[in-house]
């Protein structure tokens, strides 16, 4: 899934969820705009879902058509 970070130093950045830890209520994300992918651990309430994985797959197919 693609999320927007809604609090902390990366506020308003978009990121991809890499892992979810429901017991600790944490998510590990990688920023989409970062030159080097760095995993960042955040609380679940610090992110807001923008796109689900199914929508992302459809979008990547559309991007292939334009390239």
Backbone torsions as a table, in degrees:
resi	resn	phi	psi	omega
1	UNK	NA	153.9	175.1
2	UNK	-104.7	132.5	-177.8
3	UNK	-127.5	162.2	170.5
4	UNK	-110.9	133.4	177.9
5	UNK	-80.6	127.1	-173.0
6	UNK	-109.5	1.1	175.7
7	UNK	-153.7	163.3	179.0
8	UNK	88.5	-172.7	-175.4
9	UNK	-67.6	-19.1	179.8
10	UNK	-102.1	22.8	-179.4
11	UNK	-52.9	137.3	180.0
12	UNK	74.6	2.5	175.8
13	UNK	-83.8	149.8	175.1
14	UNK	-99.6	146.0	-176.4
15	UNK	-148.0	161.4	176.9
16	UNK	-105.7	133.3	178.9
17	UNK	-75.5	127.5	178.5
18	UNK	-101.6	-36.1	-176.6
19	UNK	-153.9	147.4	176.9
20	UNK	-124.5	128.7	176.1
21	UNK	-113.5	96.6	-175.4
22	UNK	-69.0	-30.6	-178.8
23	UNK	-67.8	-38.1	178.6
24	UNK	-93.1	-5.4	-175.8
25	UNK	56.0	47.5	179.6
26	UNK	-126.2	154.4	173.1
27	UNK	-127.3	147.4	173.7
28	UNK	-108.5	124.8	-177.0
29	UNK	-126.0	162.3	171.3
30	UNK	-124.5	129.4	-179.5
31	UNK	-64.9	137.6	-178.9
32	UNK	-73.9	-33.2	-176.1
33	UNK	-89.3	-0.3	-177.6
34	UNK	-75.0	139.6	177.9
35	UNK	-68.0	-36.3	178.4
36	UNK	-120.0	123.8	-178.8
37	UNK	-67.1	116.6	-179.8
38	UNK	-120.4	124.0	178.3
39	UNK	-69.7	134.4	179.5
40	UNK	-124.5	129.6	178.3
41	UNK	-97.4	126.5	-178.8
42	UNK	-132.4	158.4	171.7
43	UNK	-71.1	149.2	-178.5
44	UNK	-59.4	-32.7	-179.2
45	UNK	-77.4	-0.3	177.7
46	UNK	-92.4	-1.1	-179.7
47	UNK	-128.1	153.5	177.8
48	UNK	-130.0	128.4	-178.6
49	UNK	-68.7	131.5	176.6
50	UNK	-103.9	-47.2	-177.8
51	UNK	-137.0	142.5	173.9
52	UNK	-87.1	163.2	-176.4
53	UNK	-60.3	-38.1	-179.1
54	UNK	-61.5	-42.9	179.4
55	UNK	-65.0	-37.1	-179.0
56	UNK	-63.0	-41.3	179.7
57	UNK	-62.8	-42.8	178.5
58	UNK	-62.7	-40.6	-178.6
59	UNK	-66.1	-40.0	-179.4
60	UNK	-66.1	-31.6	175.6
61	UNK	-66.3	-39.6	178.2
62	UNK	-66.1	-38.9	179.2
63	UNK	-62.7	-35.8	179.0
64	UNK	-63.3	-33.8	-179.7
65	UNK	-66.7	-33.1	-177.9
66	UNK	-79.7	-20.7	-175.7
67	UNK	-89.8	NA	NA
